[in-house]
Amino acid sequence: MQMRPVPKNPPVAEFSRDMVETMMTYFEAYADEGVLKVEVTSWGLWLPNKVTGGRQFLGLARMPEDTPRQ
């Protein structure tokens, strides 16, 4: 396997404790051969559901920096 250079600003996913606990609770339901896949979108992190073809909202650890503050 050839190593590729790391980009200057690699994508990062942040997880809160609640999100990690949710992954642990539902690991068997969402894992495929012992691996849990997480989809990253601008609306948060999602667990793809291999049975229904849908996805379950996992969460958003922080609001995006460009979100207006009230």
VENSULGI-V31782 format. One record per residue. N is the residue number from 1. RES is the residue in one letter. SS is DSSP state (h for helix, s for strand, l for the rest). PSI is psi in radians with two decimals (none if undefined). Layout:
n/res/ss/psi
N/RES/SS/PSI
N/RES/SS/PSI
This chain:
n/res/ss/psi
1/M/l/2.19
2/Q/l/2.31
3/M/l/2.37
4/R/l/2.63
5/P/l/2.53
6/V/l/2.26
7/P/l/2.75
8/K/l/-0.69
9/N/l/1.35
10/P/l/2.63
11/P/l/2.49
12/V/l/2.39
13/A/l/2.29
14/E/l/2.42
15/F/l/2.31
16/S/l/2.93
17/R/h/-0.73
18/D/h/-0.70
19/M/h/-0.72
20/V/h/-0.72
21/E/h/-0.67
22/T/h/-0.75
23/M/h/-0.71
24/M/h/-0.73
25/T/h/-0.75
26/Y/l/0.26
27/F/h/-0.91
28/E/h/-0.59
29/A/h/-0.57
30/Y/h/-0.26
31/A/l/2.60
32/D/s/1.94
33/E/l/0.73
34/G/l/0.18
35/V/s/2.26
36/L/l/2.17
37/K/l/2.41
38/V/s/2.17
39/E/s/2.38
40/V/s/2.13
41/T/s/3.00
42/S/l/-0.22
43/W/l/-0.01
44/G/s/-2.89
45/L/s/2.48
46/W/s/2.54
47/L/s/1.97
48/P/s/2.40
49/N/l/1.93
50/K/l/-0.37
51/V/l/-0.87
52/T/l/-0.32
53/G/l/-0.08
54/G/l/-2.77
55/R/s/2.69
56/Q/s/2.31
57/F/s/2.17
58/L/s/-0.73
59/G/s/-3.11
60/L/l/1.91
61/A/l/-0.63
62/R/l/2.66
63/M/l/2.52
64/P/l/2.60
65/E/l/-0.52
66/D/l/0.15
67/T/l/2.20
68/P/l/2.42
69/R/l/2.51
70/Q/l/none
